[in-house]
């Protein structure tokens, strides 16, 4: 089972973090679990996650510090904001299918 982490926030230097999914974060995380849990182990905190296969990063997100230099799956940020979880999964699935070829 592939292990991925969704990066749903951006760091704004000393100003802290902005959550991309807020105020929908609980609903979005539930929907992501519903769609992904059968095939992926998912999380939401890249700083504490270990042995990940990839990070899922909204492509318009700024200032994300990929400290561990993990592979990134870029997904249009609008898919997160509008809750199009099925389309997000299609992109993630395509990434891993391409990796296996």
Steps between C-alpha positions, in 0.01 A plus 500: 500500500642838398540759773422863407454827686280786386661841548207730565684800638759754395768655717524876486844543658461638851129562454411136560285273286193544285277196466387448141204283600359720776210526580432173318793311653299247703262428214785486249711267715199268546438495125867433429493207744182361339650506152862407575498264800441181299819547297720747688614580850446875528598775740503877525823592681813472284727602787419196715436240232760228447586292194263669258466413135395854404352830607181625333550874458255752353685652205417861588625468857788731582789465740466130577830378642547137396761436771533129428519552121219252440338452160213744446176432317373837380122536502305815405414681824148568373424127526562517876303819547203370300519151656555308176660208681438251218702714259778530758508121524520467121813717501658305787416166335650618170820607676553158656402315181765702315755420774436127458564500126 
